[in-house]
Amino acid sequence: MAPGAGGLQLTSLAGNSRAATADSDDLEDVRLLDSYDKIDAEARRIQVTVTGMTCAACSNSVESALKSLDGVISASVALLQNKAEVVFNSALLKDEDIKNAIEDAGFEADILPESSTVGKMPHGTLVGQFTIGGMTCAACVNSVEGILRNLPGVKRAVVALATSLGEVEYDPSVISKDDIVNAIEDCGFDASFLQSNEQDKIILGVVGVYSVIDGQVLEGIISSIKGVRQFHFDQISGELDVLFDPEVLSSRFLVDAIQGGSNGKFILHVRSPYTRMASKGVEEISTIFRLFVSSLLLSIPLFFVRVVCPHIPMVYSLLLRRCGPFLMSDWLKWALVSLIQFVIGKRFYIAAGRALRNGSTNMDVLVAVGTTASYVYSVCALLYGALTGFWSPTYFETSAMLITFVLLGKYLECLAKGKTSDAIKKLVELAPATALLVVKDKGGKCIEEREIDCLLVQPGDTLKVLPGAKIPADGIVTWGSSYVNESMVTGESVPILKEVNASVIGGTINLHGVLHVQAAKVGSETVLSQIISLVETAQMSKAPIQKFADYVASIFVPLVVSLALLTLLCWYIAGSIGAYPDDWLPENGNHFVFALMFSISVVVIACPCALGLATPTAVMVATGVGANNGVLIKGGDALERAQRVKYVIFDKTGTLTQGKATVTTAKTFTGMERGEFLKLVASAEASSEHPLAKAILSYARHFHFFDDSSADTGTENNAGNDVKTGWLFDVSDFSALPGRGVQCLIDGKRILVGNRKLMAENGIHISTEVENFVVELEESAKTGILVTYNDILTGVLGIADPLKREASVVIEGLQKMGVTPVMVTGDNWRTARAVAKEVSIQDVRAEVMPAGKADVVRSFQKDGSIVAMVGDGINDSPALAAADVGMAIGAGTDIAIEAADYVLMKNNLEDVITAIDLSRKTFSRIRLNYVFAMAYNVVAIPIAAGVFYPSLGIKLPPWVAGACMALSSVSVVCSSLLLKRYRRPRLTAILEIIVE
C-alpha cells in the first residue's frame, strides 16, 4: 500500500497479508481500535480450542488447513493456548466447516461459545483518556461531559479543566475511540486519544523511515509477524500504532522482530502516554503564543495609527489621503483587523460555532459575539459614511486589542496550569528509560546483556542494576547486595539494605553494589505507576463545592448575553429621551454607538473562566504537594471531607504501635522446663501467619540455639526457616481461630495458645496465680498469651508492641486542632486502656473484631460527624471503607488500597496531621479563589455596564474589559499556585512548644 501524504495506513491480519493487500481500499477508512471487531457484514470471527498440538509444525498444519478453505479471510493458531482464531465469510462457510477442517488435519476441535471470542472485549468496557484542548471554563467542561455521557456505549465520562483531560469508560463494541474524539471536536474543542487500559496495543516511535520504499518495507515486516491484528504508521509524527494478540505476541518480541527484520535500519522506542501528553501541552502553549505574538504585531500598527501618527504630520497626511471611498488609514485598519479577526481569531469562531450547534455556550461564544459586534459595526460605519458622507467613529482597534488580550490571558493561563501539573511530571521523570536485560541459557549462565526500553520489561526478566542506576521495575533481588534510596517513593530518607530475596521498587536508586533483580511487576502494576495513577485520579475528580461553579457556569453565558442586550437597550433609550447630555457621546458618534460600547464591554468582561478554575486548579496543586510529602490523595471529595474531620479513629496494632511485637516474658506454672515450653509453643505457632506467632517463633528459636532469652527482633526469614531446621515437634490438626488463638495436636495431645476467650470455650480453668500474672502484664500495656498442654494451663507469654515515638505528640496535636482521637483494638480492655493512657486518648474501644471496627466508625457518624479511620490498609479495609475519610498508613509498596481516600506512604503518624492540615489549607484557598472570581464579576459587570459612569465618570472600553477578563483567570490560577509553598506543620508550632 502506498503511503499518503499525511501518513501510511498499514492494516493486516496475521498470516494473510495477501487478503489485507487485496482489500486495502476498503481498509483505508477502518478505525484503528475496532476494525477487528467490525470486519464485514458477512464476516464472522470465532475461536476454536485445538487439542493434540505438540509443536510448531502442528500449529502450522492447522493454520494451513484453515487457510486452504474457500471463504477463510484469516487464521491464526496459538500453540501455547491451544486455540485457533478464524475470520471467515459466513455466506460461504459454517462453524462446523471450520471444526471439520481441523479434525481432518488430525486434531480435535471445539468451537468456543460467542462470549469467549475475541469479537467480544474481554472486560466488556475500556477506560480511555483523551486530551481536550480549548476548554476555558466550567461551562466548557459541562458541555463536553454532557455530549460524552449522551453517546451510545459510554458508561461514564469525567472531564478535568485543570489537566485538559477526559476519562471515558466505553463499550468498544458500540463506540470507538475515534467516535469519541469526533464527538468532542463537534462540541467545539480539539481532542486526541491518549491511552486506554487495553493490553493489546502499543505505540512506538520509529526512526529510519524516510521514503515511500521505507514505508513499504516496514509494512512488509509487520505483515509477516504472526499475531499482529492491525497497525497504522504516521510518517509525519513517526508514530506506529500496533494492535496485536497478547496470547501470541509480546510487545518486546514485536519490537525485536521489526528491528531485526530491517537489519537495524529501523530504530523503535516505546512512546510513553505521559510524554505524549506533555508534548501536546507544549504544542498547545507554543500555538497560543504564536497566535498572540501575531495578533500583537498586527495590533501595534493600529495603535500607531490612532495614537502616534496624529503627532507626525508627514505620516498623518499620508493616512488622511483618500483612496477610493475611504481614507488610507481606514483601508489599513480594515485590512489589519480582518487578518486578526478571521485568521488569528478563527479558532474562536470555530469553537463557538460547534458549541452553539450542540446547544451549549462558553467563553468562545462571548469573545466571538463581542469582537464581531465591534468589527461589524465598524465596517457598517465605513460603508454608511461612503454612501451618505456622514462619518461615524470606527472601533476596529477594539476587536484587535480584545483578541490580543484574550490570547495573552490564555497563554498565561496555560503556563500557570502547566505549573499545577508539576507533580505528575516529576513522578514520570522518576521512571527509568532503559534497563539492562540479562539473558541466560538453560543452565542459568549469563550469555548476553543488552539494553532495552523499560516499558518492554516483562515479568520474570532478570535485570542488572549498576551503582547509581535506577531500578527498572518492581521485583526481587536474586544476586548481589547494595543500599537503595527509596525516598522518592516512600519518603524514607535513610537508604535501605537490599540483599537476596529482598523486594525493590522501580524508580528507586541503587547506591553502591551491583544487583540482579527479577522483575515481578511491570507497566501499570508497578508502585510508581500506581502512584501516578492515584495522583491522576485525584486531579480528575471533582470536589462537591465545584458543583456550584458548574451550575453557575451552565447559566452564566446566557445571562451575560441577556444582560448585554439589556444594557444596550437601556443606554440607547436613555439617550433617545435625553436622559444624559450629548457631550457624553464620542466625536461624530450617536446614542447607538455609545450604548453598543457598554454592551460589548459587558459581553467581554463577564466570563466564567475564573469561576470554573477556582476548585480544580487548587485540588490539582494540593494533590501534587501531597504526593511530594508522601500523602497520596484520591480526589477532591476526599479533600473536602478531610477538612471537616471531627473524629480520627486509630487502629492500635501497627498504627499507634510499631507493629513489631516482641516476647518480653515467658513463665511456666507446672514445672515444665522453659526450653521445652517454648519448643511446644513455637511448634504450635509455626503454621500461623499472625504477627504475634512470628514473634513467639523468633523468641523460641533464639532460646533454643543460643540459650538466650533476651528480646529479639528476628526477621520473617528466620521464622520461615524454623520449620526446615527439624528442631520443632510434628504438628497435626492445626487450626487458627480468629480473635482467639490457635489449636493443634502434638503426640496426640491438644495444645491451645491464645487468650482467655479460647480458654473459656474449651473449659480450661485459669488459677488466681495465672490470672494475677496476666493482669499485671496487661496493666503494663503487654498482651498475655495463655498456653495449655493436654488441657492443663502450662504457662504464659508476655508480648509487647512498643508505641511509635511520635504517637503521643501527634495525638496531642490533633486535640489542639480540634479533632478528637479514638483508639480501637481487638486486644483486651486492660492492655487497651494502658496503651491509651500512654498517648492520652480518652475514648477507647477494645475487644473489637476486625469486622466490628466498621460498626465503631458508624457509631461516631450517627450525629452527622465526619469520621476518619487510620489503619494499615489490610485488615482494616471494612473500617476504612465505612469512614468518611479512610487513611491507609505505612502502605509502603501496597498503595493500591481502594478502600482508603488517603494513602500515607511513610509509616509516620505525623502524616495524619499533614493530611488534615493540607485539606484545610486547600479549601481555604478554594474559598479565597471563589471570592476572587465572584467579586471580580460582581464588581466588573456593573462598571462595564456603565452603572457608575453618570456619577463617577468611570467606564471600561471593550479592549480594557478584554484585558481584565484575561487577567481574572490568571489571578485565580496564580492564587492556587501559592499552595506549592505549603510546608508540613511543625508539631512544636501546633503544641505551642518554645524551643530554646
FENSUL-V304389 format. One record per helix or strand of 2 or more residues. SS is the DSSP state (@ for helix, = for strand). FROM is the first residue (numbers start at 0). LEN is the number of residues. Records with the same first field share a line. If there is no record, write none. Layout:
SS = FROM-LEN ; FROM-LEN
This chain:
@ = 16-6 ; 23-4 ; 55-12 ; 94-10 ; 113-3 ; 137-12 ; 176-10 ; 211-12 ; 250-11 ; 272-39 ; 312-7 ; 327-17 ; 345-12 ; 362-26 ; 395-25 ; 421-9 ; 453-3 ; 486-4 ; 522-3 ; 526-14 ; 545-31 ; 581-3 ; 590-15 ; 608-20 ; 635-7 ; 651-5 ; 673-12 ; 690-16 ; 715-10 ; 755-6 ; 767-12 ; 806-10 ; 828-11 ; 849-12 ; 876-6 ; 909-35 ; 948-4 ; 957-24 ; 986-4
= = 42-9 ; 71-7 ; 82-7 ; 107-4 ; 125-8 ; 153-7 ; 164-6 ; 189-7 ; 200-7 ; 227-7 ; 238-6 ; 266-4 ; 321-2 ; 325-2 ; 433-7 ; 445-8 ; 461-4 ; 473-7 ; 481-4 ; 495-3 ; 502-2 ; 508-2 ; 514-7 ; 630-3 ; 644-7 ; 661-7 ; 731-6 ; 740-6 ; 748-6 ; 782-7 ; 791-9 ; 819-5 ; 842-3 ; 865-6 ; 884-5 ; 901-3
